[in-house]
Amino acid sequence: MTKNPIHPKKLLLSKWTAVTPENKEKHFMVIKVIEPQVEGGPVEQVVIEAVMSKRQKTIQWRSLTNGLEWKQGWV
């Protein structure tokens, strides 16, 4: 499995391309890093927004490291 190296603190405003687009949504940007409920805890989720439709969804940030699902940047 291919892994995208990424650190959660560098996710905000990062750009991603879905390997298998759904609803013609291919390019996404991380618009929000959801802070953990426990102060100092690990970041687990981010909000991504589709560039064309502006549709937003919350995902586990670690899914972005899966190179079979996501490519870093807009490809």
C-alpha positions in Angstrom: 0.0 0.0 0.0 1.2 3.5 -0.9 1.3 6.0 2.0 1.2 9.8 1.8 3.5 11.2 4.4 1.6 14.0 6.2 1.6 15.5 9.7 -1.7 16.6 11.2 -0.4 20.1 12.0 0.3 20.7 8.3 -3.1 19.6 7.1 -5.0 23.0 7.1 -5.4 24.3 3.5 -3.7 21.2 2.1 -4.9 20.0 -1.3 -5.9 16.5 -2.2 -7.1 14.5 -5.2 -9.5 11.6 -4.8 -8.2 8.5 -6.6 -11.8 7.4 -7.2 -14.0 10.5 -7.5 -17.6 10.4 -6.4 -20.3 12.8 -7.8 -17.6 14.3 -10.1 -15.8 15.6 -7.0 -12.1 15.0 -7.5 -10.2 17.9 -5.9 -10.5 18.7 -2.2 -9.0 21.1 0.3 -8.8 20.7 4.1 -10.7 23.7 5.4 -10.7 22.8 9.1 -8.7 20.6 11.5 -11.1 19.5 14.3 -9.4 20.0 17.6 -9.5 17.1 20.1 -12.0 17.2 22.9 -9.2 16.5 25.4 -6.7 19.4 25.4 -3.4 18.2 24.1 -4.9 15.0 22.6 -4.3 13.9 19.1 -6.1 15.4 16.1 -8.3 12.7 14.6 -10.7 14.4 12.1 -10.6 17.1 9.4 -13.3 18.8 7.3 -12.6 18.6 3.6 -14.4 20.7 0.9 -14.8 19.7 -2.7 -13.4 22.5 -4.9 -16.2 22.5 -7.5 -19.3 21.9 -5.5 -18.2 23.3 -2.1 -19.7 20.2 -0.5 -18.1 19.5 2.9 -17.5 16.3 4.7 -15.7 15.3 7.9 -13.2 12.4 7.6 -10.5 10.8 9.7 -7.4 12.6 8.7 -5.4 9.4 8.6 -7.5 8.2 5.6 -5.5 10.9 3.6 -2.3 8.9 4.2 -3.8 6.0 2.1 -2.3 6.4 -1.4 -5.0 4.1 -2.8 -7.7 6.7 -1.9 -5.9 10.1 -2.0 -3.1 11.8 -3.8 -1.5 14.8 -2.3 -2.0 18.0 -4.3 -4.3 18.5 -7.3 -3.4 16.0 -9.9 
